[in-house]
Amino acid sequence: MAETNKPVDRETLYREVWTDPVAVVAPRYGLSNVGLAKICRALAIPLPSSGYWAKVKAGRIMKRVPLPELKPSVALPNGPVRLTPEMAAAREAARKSAARVRKETSPMPPLEEISASPTHPLVLAASKRLRQREGWSENTQLRTAPKEVINISVTPESLDRALGLVDALLKALIKQGVDVEIDVDHGVTLLRWIETGTTLEFSLTEYIRRTRHEITPAEERARKRYWERSRWDNAVSFPSIPTYDYTPTGVLIIHVGRWPSRTWKDTPRTQLEKRLGDVTGGIVALVQDTHTKALEEERRKEAHRRAVERFEFLTKRRADEVERFKRLEVSATDWERASRLRVFADAVEAEARLCGELSPEQREWLAWARAKADWLDPLIQVSDPILDAPEPKRPSYW
């Protein structure tokens, strides 16, 4: 794939759609999910089922559908599935970097070992802020302050584990050239690739199970007391009864990016701490893919801008040429009219001389007619004192 727009072979495309979801692969080629799926069907490339990636995330080992042999009668498309050299190089670098990070990054050590090493300053700030007792929602029990510290949203029971996981993840990302910063204005945490400045949003949340609240006997009695007292006491307030109950699950979820984005979560078989290498490598690959996508978007915008400039240039040139040609036709028509007036004036003069000398009135008329012919002739630059003068304005009553 060193040549410009060299098409991607069928086996490579098969490996990509079984390594990452179609939503991740499609932007690499500047296609939509539907567009890439159509090309795969045309090339007889099987695609994972709708629940394939959910099962993979849950920790199940899934089998790939083998790539069937392509029939000789099937024509390979030579249009959309192409990579420019820059996109191919960036994609290959992202793949190698992600594989290297997954190999080098070990599962997160126990919290005791992590606490022995210097904790990241942002994790320390988050620990101090999220351990405060006041200012939290009583319903969901979540503690989060995204405009002040790292975007962590967990219950107090999961706070220590979440902080340790984020601390280990940040240390691993920093080794791969990815730093973290907090956007206070928008209330988001950003992972920034130092080499290019590409940023992705980051969050760690705990899944909270929500169920419809069943009124307890105490709440029912409080509601009855309210109805009885409200008849004669307007100051009494209605008892606060929640609509839903929120139950912590301890399941942590890491979400990175918007579009494209990746999500990692605890599974019944494997927690996130044991998949730190996969998470780190996935984040590095995602930030690099996002950078590649941004470069391609800039290239498209630049190509579109040039196309618009070219279109406006051709449109203006055509309009100017049409206007110039119209002026040519008008000048030619005026020249023909002026010549016709001169021929007519000569004919009138010849006819008048056959009858004798020209009268003063005839001479004056001939001079006037020839002056009008000169005024109409585009080759003679003269003005008419009457026809070139401004039109008279009608006097108003006032």
Rosetta blueprint (number, residue, H / E / L):
1 M L
2 A L
3 E L
4 T L
5 N L
6 K E
7 P E
8 V L
9 D L
10 R H
11 E H
12 T H
13 L H
14 Y H
15 R H
16 E H
17 V H
18 W H
19 T H
20 D L
21 P L
22 V H
23 A H
24 V H
25 V H
26 A H
27 P H
28 R H
29 Y H
30 G L
31 L L
32 S L
33 N H
34 V H
35 G H
36 L H
37 A H
38 K H
39 I H
40 C H
41 R H
42 A H
43 L L
44 A L
45 I L
46 P L
47 L L
48 P L
49 S L
50 S L
51 G L
52 Y H
53 W H
54 A H
55 K H
56 V H
57 K H
58 A L
59 G L
60 R L
61 I L
62 M L
63 K L
64 R L
65 V L
66 P L
67 L L
68 P L
69 E L
70 L L
71 K L
72 P L
73 S L
74 V L
75 A L
76 L L
77 P L
78 N L
79 G L
80 P L
81 V L
82 R E
83 L E
84 T L
85 P H
86 E H
87 M H
88 A H
89 A H
90 A H
91 R H
92 E H
93 A H
94 A H
95 R H
96 K H
97 S H
98 A H
99 A H
100 R H
101 V H
102 R H
103 K H
104 E H
105 T L
106 S L
107 P L
108 M L
109 P L
110 P L
111 L H
112 E H
113 E H
114 I H
115 S H
116 A H
117 S L
118 P L
119 T L
120 H L
121 P H
122 L H
123 V H
124 L H
125 A H
126 A H
127 S H
128 K H
129 R H
130 L H
131 R L
132 Q L
133 R L
134 E L
135 G L
136 W L
137 S L
138 E L
139 N L
140 T L
141 Q L
142 L L
143 R E
144 T L
145 A L
146 P L
147 K L
148 E L
149 V L
150 I L
151 N L
152 I E
153 S E
154 V E
155 T L
156 P H
157 E H
158 S H
159 L H
160 D H
161 R H
162 A H
163 L H
164 G H
165 L H
166 V H
167 D H
168 A H
169 L H
170 L H
171 K H
172 A H
173 L H
174 I H
175 K H
176 Q L
177 G L
178 V E
179 D E
180 V E
181 E E
182 I E
183 D E
184 V L
185 D L
186 H L
187 G L
188 V E
189 T E
190 L E
191 L E
192 R E
193 W E
194 I L
195 E L
196 T L
197 G L
198 T L
199 T E
200 L E
201 E E
202 F E
203 S E
204 L E
205 T E
206 E E
207 Y E
208 I E
209 R E
210 R E
211 T E
212 R E
213 H L
214 E L
215 I L
216 T L
217 P H
218 A H
219 E H
220 E H
221 R H
222 A H
223 R H
224 K H
225 R H
226 Y H
227 W H
228 E H
229 R H
230 S L
231 R L
232 W L
233 D L
234 N L
235 A L
236 V L
237 S L
238 F L
239 P L
240 S L
241 I L
242 P L
243 T L
244 Y E
245 D E
246 Y E
247 T E
248 P E
249 T E
250 G E
251 V E
252 L E
253 I E
254 I E
255 H E
256 V E
257 G E
258 R L
259 W L
260 P L
261 S E
262 R E
263 T E
264 W E
265 K E
266 D L
267 T L
268 P L
269 R L
270 T L
271 Q L
272 L H
273 E H
274 K H
275 R H
276 L H
277 G H
278 D H
279 V H
280 T H
281 G H
282 G H
283 I H
284 V H
285 A H
286 L H
287 V H
288 Q H
289 D H
290 T H
291 H H
292 T H
293 K H
294 A H
295 L H
296 E H
297 E H
298 E H
299 R H
300 R H
301 K H
302 E H
303 A H
304 H H
305 R H
306 R H
307 A H
308 V H
309 E H
310 R H
311 F H
312 E H
313 F H
314 L H
315 T H
316 K H
317 R H
318 R H
319 A H
320 D H
321 E H
322 V H
323 E H
324 R H
325 F H
326 K H
327 R H
328 L H
329 E H
330 V H
331 S H
332 A H
333 T H
334 D H
335 W H
336 E H
337 R H
338 A H
339 S H
340 R H
341 L H
342 R H
343 V H
344 F H
345 A H
346 D H
347 A H
348 V H
349 E H
350 A H
351 E H
352 A H
353 R H
354 L H
355 C L
356 G L
357 E L
358 L L
359 S L
360 P H
361 E H
362 Q H
363 R H
364 E H
365 W H
366 L H
367 A H
368 W H
369 A H
370 R H
371 A H
372 K H
373 A H
374 D H
375 W H
376 L H
377 D L
378 P L
379 L L
380 I L
381 Q L
382 V L
383 S L
384 D L
385 P L
386 I L
387 L L
388 D L
389 A L
390 P L
391 E L
392 P L
393 K L
394 R L
395 P L
396 S L
397 Y L
398 W L
